[in-house]
């Protein structure tokens, strides 16, 4: 009787593990979990839809195969599947995380729970295995870890002084380099009031600013103040503060400070230089007034005796001219002419000096009409000369009319003088586009000058070689340069010896009304 029973028991053990329907009827509903059973050797005995979806095997493909096919080659070589079964047998249930393998060989990170299955008498029947794909969670955890590491490194290595404060202005966290800059280590400052780092002159204003941040979270506030190092030395910093909420919902203050000592030192130096400039400007103003007084003195004290000399010479010539030798009469006339020229030179110097400090009175000025008027006066000096004047029409500027008339008188007068030896004379006044800027010009076909001398033209009393043949004082172009500079423009000349010359001048952009 016993033998048949033994045969039946062996036959029962030889059959695949049968799971009672009432035990695992719910298994099919867990689509996101791979749930399957193994026999005591680790061969797959049952397979739910979640396992098929996760692993990629159909039931008929996987039942009867060893579960080690779900593990990587590295884990199989290391004997991990067998070790897990041994531990599960000993403990009853274990949880493991690691790489699992899909049917196509791709990997995913999974959480696996092994549970031993026993009958009512305690005899082990096999294992149940529940697998959950946690790749997404693992990726998120890794991203969080990398992010935390990044910000930890940024906080640790940031050269700025970084603090987090609570509502009582107590330092919760201090960056290492920031603490080191002030002569501390973070542990010495954390849990201390930030007021210990602020100079007493600035404590009230800084505290008010920080409290403002608490009342206006997410708004940035900036303030400059003096902080105090551990050794007592002062450092100017720019503080940027903002109220922020931590992960627990508490309102704290994030403070970032940068050393601006060099900037403050530069500001002090700029203030010193500005004060020095203001002093020198005041001194220059006094000097200019003294020079103006001197000019009027010159005008009175030099012109009067010159006029007396000229009048005496003229009187002698008129009363006794016929009684004196021809040579004596010529000498007297020379003396009179020299005094007249001296009087004109003094007048030119006075005008040149006055232009230096007279503010232009800007009105709309018709430069074309003004040029025609200047030419009409110039031609009266030598009416017999034949000159082709080419004056562009419609040229206007917003400028001081009397000063611009001096400019045209000088430029057109120079063109008239330096073309005196030409048979066919052409003098032009117009406007040209020079690098996108409107530049007025006066051009002639006279004697010209060498290029190397162009920079000397606008210096008072500097005359080019050959200019001694032309009557003048050497301050006409210097006067032009001073007037144009007072109008916010510039003046320059271009020429080649024997090929005429062109003098250009510009005005400030708002003065041009073409």
PESUL-V809741 format. One record per residue. N is the residue number from 1. PHI is phi as a letter, one per 40 degrees, with the letter a starting at -180 (NA if undefined). D_LAST is the distance of its C-alpha to the last C-alpha in Angstrom with 2 decimals. Layout:
<<N:PHI:D_LAST> <N:PHI:D_LAST>>
This chain:
<<1:NA:130.10> <2:c:127.80> <3:c:126.72> <4:d:125.10> <5:c:123.14> <6:c:121.88> <7:c:120.83> <8:c:118.98> <9:c:117.07> <10:c:116.06> <11:c:114.96> <12:c:112.87> <13:c:111.11> <14:c:110.45> <15:c:108.46> <16:d:104.70> <17:c:103.87> <18:c:103.91> <19:c:101.69> <20:c:102.97> <21:d:100.78> <22:c:100.90> <23:c:99.55> <24:b:96.40> <25:c:95.80> <26:c:92.44> <27:d:91.23> <28:c:89.62> <29:c:87.29> <30:c:85.52> <31:c:83.00> <32:c:80.88> <33:b:83.92> <34:c:85.94> <35:b:89.51> <36:a:92.45> <37:b:95.93> <38:b:97.57> <39:c:101.22> <40:c:102.74> <41:c:101.69> <42:g:98.04> <43:c:98.05> <44:c:95.96> <45:b:98.18> <46:a:95.82> <47:a:92.11> <48:c:89.88> <49:c:86.80> <50:c:84.55> <51:c:86.04> <52:c:85.47> <53:c:81.81> <54:c:81.22> <55:c:83.27> <56:g:82.90> <57:c:86.67> <58:c:88.66> <59:d:92.04> <60:c:94.08> <61:c:92.05> <62:b:92.45> <63:d:95.83> <64:g:98.29> <65:c:95.71> <66:c:95.47> <67:c:92.62> <68:c:91.58> <69:c:89.44> <70:c:86.90> <71:b:86.36> <72:c:84.41> <73:d:86.18> <74:c:85.77> <75:c:87.44> <76:c:90.25> <77:c:90.97> <78:c:91.17> <79:g:93.63> <80:c:91.49> <81:d:92.71> <82:c:96.37> <83:c:95.69> <84:c:94.06> <85:c:97.14> <86:c:99.45> <87:c:97.53> <88:c:97.34> <89:c:101.09> <90:c:101.76> <91:c:99.43> <92:g:99.41> <93:a:95.60> <94:a:92.64> <95:b:88.87> <96:b:86.80> <97:b:83.14> <98:i:82.04> <99:c:80.82> <100:b:82.35> <101:b:82.07> <102:c:81.31> <103:d:83.23> <104:c:80.32> <105:g:80.42> <106:c:77.28> <107:b:77.65> <108:a:77.01> <109:c:77.78> <110:b:80.64> <111:b:82.86> <112:b:86.52> <113:b:89.54> <114:c:93.03> <115:b:95.98> <116:c:99.64> <117:b:101.57> <118:b:105.22> <119:c:107.93> <120:c:109.99> <121:c:112.33> <122:g:109.47> <123:c:109.62> <124:c:106.22> <125:b:105.11> <126:i:101.72> <127:b:98.13> <128:b:95.35> <129:b:91.82> <130:b:88.66> <131:b:85.31> <132:b:81.86> <133:c:78.58> <134:b:76.58> <135:d:73.89> <136:c:71.16> <137:c:72.51> <138:c:72.91> <139:c:69.35> <140:c:68.09> <141:c:70.32> <142:c:69.10> <143:c:65.46> <144:c:66.25> <145:c:68.04> <146:c:65.19> <147:c:62.69> <148:c:64.90> <149:c:65.32> <150:c:61.59> <151:c:60.84> <152:c:63.86> <153:c:62.59> <154:c:59.08> <155:c:60.56> <156:c:62.94> <157:b:60.50> <158:c:57.37> <159:c:56.39> <160:c:55.13> <161:c:57.60> <162:b:58.45> <163:b:60.74> <164:b:62.01> <165:b:63.34> <166:c:65.41> <167:c:65.00> <168:c:66.98> <169:g:64.47> <170:c:67.17> <171:c:66.06> <172:c:67.39> <173:a:65.86> <174:b:64.28> <175:c:62.68> <176:d:64.73> <177:c:61.91> <178:c:60.58> <179:c:64.07> <180:c:64.53> <181:d:61.29> <182:c:62.77> <183:g:66.14> <184:b:68.02> <185:b:69.36> <186:d:68.52> <187:c:72.08> <188:c:71.80> <189:b:68.82> <190:c:69.56> <191:g:71.32> <192:c:69.99> <193:c:67.46> <194:c:63.98> <195:c:64.09> <196:c:66.11> <197:c:63.00> <198:b:60.69> <199:c:60.58> <200:d:62.08> <201:c:58.87> <202:b:57.13> <203:c:60.02> <204:c:59.36> <205:c:55.65> <206:c:56.39> <207:c:59.27> <208:c:57.14> <209:c:54.50> <210:c:57.19> <211:c:58.75> <212:c:55.36> <213:c:55.27> <214:c:58.67> <215:c:57.47> <216:b:54.29> <217:d:55.40> <218:g:52.87> <219:b:50.13> <220:c:49.04> <221:b:49.10> <222:b:48.01> <223:a:49.37> <224:b:49.64> <225:a:52.99> <226:c:55.64> <227:b:58.46> <228:b:61.69> <229:c:63.42> <230:c:67.16> <231:c:67.44> <232:g:65.62> <233:c:62.33> <234:b:59.10> <235:b:56.27> <236:c:52.93> <237:b:52.25> <238:b:49.69> <239:b:51.70> <240:b:50.65> <241:b:53.21> <242:a:53.82> <243:c:56.77> <244:b:58.29> <245:c:61.45> <246:c:64.05> <247:c:66.19> <248:c:68.69> <249:g:66.17> <250:c:66.21> <251:c:62.98> <252:b:62.27> <253:b:59.33> <254:c:57.64> <255:b:56.29> <256:b:54.32> <257:b:53.73> <258:b:51.77> <259:c:52.24> <260:b:49.14> <261:d:50.89> <262:c:48.53> <263:c:45.52> <264:c:47.17> <265:c:47.99> <266:c:44.37> <267:c:43.34> <268:c:45.87> <269:c:44.59> <270:c:40.98> <271:c:42.25> <272:c:44.12> <273:c:41.13> <274:c:38.94> <275:c:41.68> <276:c:41.89> <277:c:38.15> <278:c:38.33> <279:c:41.26> <280:c:39.53> <281:c:36.40> <282:c:38.73> <283:c:40.45> <284:c:37.18> <285:c:36.21> <286:c:39.61> <287:c:39.19> <288:c:35.84> <289:c:37.52> <290:c:40.39> <291:c:38.11> <292:c:36.43> <293:c:39.92> <294:c:40.91> <295:c:38.01> <296:c:39.05> <297:c:42.60> <298:c:41.69> <299:d:39.86> <300:c:42.99> <301:c:45.76> <302:c:44.51> <303:c:42.80> <304:c:45.83> <305:c:48.38> <306:c:46.03> <307:c:45.71> <308:c:49.50> <309:d:50.10> <310:c:47.79> <311:c:49.47> <312:c:52.96> <313:c:52.19> <314:c:50.88> <315:c:53.97> <316:c:56.36> <317:c:54.84> <318:c:55.07> <319:c:58.64> <320:b:60.28> <321:d:58.10> <322:c:60.65> <323:c:63.47> <324:b:61.90> <325:c:61.70> <326:d:58.55> <327:c:57.90> <328:c:58.06> <329:c:55.60> <330:c:53.15> <331:c:53.50> <332:c:52.77> <333:c:49.64> <334:c:48.48> <335:c:49.06> <336:c:47.04> <337:c:44.07> <338:c:44.17> <339:c:44.16> <340:c:41.17> <341:c:39.27> <342:c:40.38> <343:c:39.09> <344:c:35.62> <345:c:35.74> <346:c:36.70> <347:c:33.79> <348:c:31.33> <349:c:32.93> <350:c:32.73> <351:c:28.97> <352:c:28.49> <353:c:30.66> <354:c:29.02> <355:c:25.51> <356:c:27.06> <357:b:27.70> <358:c:25.47> <359:c:23.03> <360:d:19.56> <361:c:19.06> <362:c:15.44> <363:a:14.04> <364:c:10.83> <365:b:10.95> <366:c:10.22> <367:c:10.48> <368:c:11.34> <369:c:14.08> <370:c:15.20> <371:c:15.71> <372:c:17.81> <373:c:19.82> <374:c:20.54> <375:c:21.72> <376:c:23.89> <377:c:25.66> <378:c:26.09> <379:c:27.73> <380:c:30.27> <381:c:31.88> <382:a:32.80> <383:c:32.46> <384:c:34.60> <385:c:32.14> <386:b:30.43> <387:b:26.91> <388:c:24.38> <389:c:20.99> <390:b:18.01> <391:b:14.84> <392:c:11.66> <393:c:10.49> <394:g:7.49> <395:c:6.13> <396:b:5.90> <397:a:7.17> <398:c:9.83> <399:a:12.70> <400:c:16.12> <401:c:15.94> <402:c:19.41> <403:c:18.94> <404:c:15.74> <405:c:17.82> <406:c:20.52> <407:d:18.34> <408:c:17.47> <409:d:21.10> <410:c:22.47> <411:c:20.46> <412:c:20.81> <413:c:24.33> <414:c:25.29> <415:c:24.12> <416:c:26.23> <417:c:29.20> <418:c:29.30> <419:b:29.26> <420:c:32.17> <421:c:34.68> <422:c:32.76> <423:c:34.04> <424:b:30.84> <425:b:27.75> <426:b:24.16> <427:b:21.33> <428:b:17.68> <429:b:14.38> <430:a:11.38> <431:b:9.37> <432:b:11.24> <433:c:11.69> <434:b:14.60> <435:f:16.46> <436:g:13.62> <437:b:11.61> <438:c:8.68> <439:b:10.87> <440:c:10.72> <441:a:14.12> <442:b:16.90> <443:b:19.53> <444:b:23.00> <445:b:26.21> <446:c:28.50> <447:c:31.17> <448:g:29.05> <449:a:30.74> <450:c:32.39> <451:c:30.41> <452:c:32.86> <453:c:31.80> <454:c:28.07> <455:c:28.71> <456:c:30.54> <457:d:27.88> <458:b:26.40> <459:c:29.86> <460:d:31.29> <461:g:33.93> <462:c:33.56> <463:b:33.47> <464:c:33.69> <465:d:36.79> <466:g:36.77> <467:c:34.48> <468:c:37.62> <469:c:37.53> <470:b:34.37> <471:c:34.63> <472:i:32.77> <473:b:33.45> <474:g:31.72> <475:b:29.43> <476:c:26.31> <477:c:24.48> <478:c:26.01> <479:c:24.43> <480:d:20.97> <481:c:21.61> <482:c:22.82> <483:c:19.87> <484:c:17.29> <485:c:19.70> <486:c:19.90> <487:c:16.17> <488:g:16.82> <489:b:15.59> <490:a:17.71> <491:b:18.47> <492:a:20.64> <493:b:22.08> <494:b:23.45> <495:a:26.20> <496:b:29.58> <497:d:32.32> <498:g:32.53> <499:b:29.37> <500:g:26.72> <501:a:24.16> <502:b:20.49> <503:b:19.10> <504:b:16.06> <505:a:14.50> <506:b:12.31> <507:b:11.49> <508:c:12.62> <509:d:10.69> <510:c:10.76> <511:c:9.47> <512:c:5.95> <513:b:3.80> <514:c:0.00>>
